[in-house]
Amino acid sequence: MSNLVSIRIDDATLQAVRGNAHKLHLTQTDYIRTAIERMNLKLQTEERKRSLQQASFAVRAESMRINAEFDKIEND
């Protein structure tokens, strides 16, 4: 299902869209849609990376404690 969205773009940006779309043999709509999809994917990827980093930091202290316990066992 398609929805209609209206946007305002300054003349220079619109000219760049037209030129780039033409070079890529795309319609302006397809060019803009692709740009939006790529930005959405980029933001999703960055959010996933942040979540993984937070999870990693959350377990780091526990991992260090366990490693210290293993070191004691190995040295006994």
N, C-alpha and C positions, 0 to 999 in steps of 0.2 A: 504494500500500500504506500502510495506517495503522498506527501504533504507539501503544500506550497509554503515557502518561506521567502520573505522579502528582506533584502539587505541593502544597505547604502555603502558604496565603495567610492573612495575618491578617484578622480580621473586617472592619476598616475598608476594606481593599483589596478584599476579596470583595464587600462592599456596593457599592463604587464600580464594580466590574466588572459586577455584576448590573444596577445602575442605568443605566450607560452602554450596556451591551448591549441592554437593553430600549428605550432611547431610539433606538438605531440599528436596531432590529428584527433583532437578531442573537442567536444562542444565545451562552451564555457561552463555549462551546468556540470558536465562530467568532471571537468578540471577542478571546479570548486568543491564538488562532492568528494573527489579523491583527496583533496587537501584537508578537508574536514575529517575524513576517515583516518588519514595518516596522523593528524593531530590527536584524535581520540585514542588511537593505538599507542602513540607515544606517551600520552598521559597515563594510560592504563599500565603500560610497562614500567613507567617511573613509580607509580603507586605500588605495584607489585614488588619492585626492588626495595622501596622504603619499608614495606611490611616485612620482607625477608630480613632486612638489616635490623629492624626492631626486634624481631624474634631471635636473631643471632645474638644481639646484645643482652636480651633477657636471659638466655641460657649460658652466657659466657661465664658468669660468676660461679654457677653450679659446676660447669665443666672444669674450671680451674680448681675448685675444691676437690672434685673427684680425681683429677690428675695428681694433686698433692697427696691424696690417700694412696694412690697407686705407687707413687714415688716412695712413700714410707714402707709399703709392703715389699717393694723390690730391694730396698736398702736393708731390710731386716734379715 
